[in-house]
């Protein structure tokens, strides 16, 4: 009754959409420059709105509303019928367009190897280096606490000295 729309391996499209949504615009521009221009029609032109962000108490407890973030979304169809979608944080319509175009092109077998090498590999390396830099910054402020035995006399203090 239902037809499978996504012909990629399970989780593969989710992986690249996650990478594309976090990629900086200059990196998207450089990666898409390696692929010839493709005619496309808009299914949904870029539009900006708000999303409510939720958190969990202690990471696993009850949900609560943290606040709202600005998100831009769009959807397009290539001339071959492949559809691409994008949800990116912020107000950049051009960035959302590039993410949707990259999503559609990555679903085409002809362009996937090119974009994997020229775009996704670079985005992955960039995000990994950003994560490592944040980890190093957090480690520089780390404090190691230790317990010092009380020196106020008593049998525990004498046992610790010997």
Secondary structure, 3 states (H helix, E strand, C coil): CCCCCCCCCCCHHHHHHHHHHHCCHHHHHHHHCCCCCCCEEEEEEEEEEEEEEEEEHHHCCCEEEEEEEEEEEEEEEECCCCEEEEEEECCCHHHHHHHHHHHHHHCCHHHHHHHHHHHHHHHHHHHHHHHHHHHHHHHHCCCCCCCCCCCCCCHHHHHHHC
